[in-house]
Amino acid sequence: MSKTVHILKLSVGTEDMADLAAWQATKRAQTEDALPRHITRMWPKRGDEILNGGSIFWVIKGVILCRQPILRLDEYIGADDIRRCAIVCKPGLIRVEATPKRAFQGWRYLPTADAPRDLPAGRQDEEALPPELSKALAAIGVR
């Protein structure tokens, strides 16, 4: 049985989770079957592990705030005829314990043991705190 690995990705230019959700609702950010996708230059070498229950964990303003289960990895050929990978996700954002994360380029693998836990079901519908406040609270151990 294959193990599971996640992807960690910065949501560049996003102010909060609502902003990320709004971007994903645009036609440009969706597949033909209306699923949210993130297009990246590099094809994950650990695709089998990602597709074994992996999620993309989104870093917004220096804090891991949410995740989305990854459904599949699609080939995407842009207008420049370059082959890329479209990481296709399940619609909707699942809030996780706010976890500070410094900036990095591209995306990174995130082992399951290091992934922030989902917020309890009763807290999923709470209004999200601003990322800066989430970051400050997480830095002192309040999640």
HELIX and SHEET records of a PDB file:
HELIX    1   1 MET A   17  GLN A   24  1                                   8    
HELIX    2   2 LYS A   27  ALA A   29  5                                   3    
HELIX    3   3 GLY A   47  ILE A   50  1                                   4    
HELIX    4   4 THR A  112  ASP A  114  5                                   3    
HELIX    5   5 ALA A  121  ARG A  123  5                                   3    
HELIX    6   6 PRO A  131  ALA A  139  1                                   9    
SHEET    1   A 6 ARG A  37  THR A  40  0                                        
SHEET    2   A 6 ARG A  83  CYS A  89 -1                                        
SHEET    3   A 6 VAL A  63  ILE A  77 -1                                        
SHEET    4   A 6 SER A  55  ILE A  60 -1                                        
SHEET    5   A 6 VAL A   5  LEU A  10  1                                        
SHEET    6   A 6 TRP A 107  PRO A 111 -1                                        
SHEET    1   B 4 ARG A  37  THR A  40  0                                        
SHEET    2   B 4 ARG A  83  CYS A  89 -1                                        
SHEET    3   B 4 VAL A  63  ILE A  77 -1                                        
SHEET    4   B 4 ILE A  94  PRO A 100 -1                                        
END                                                                             
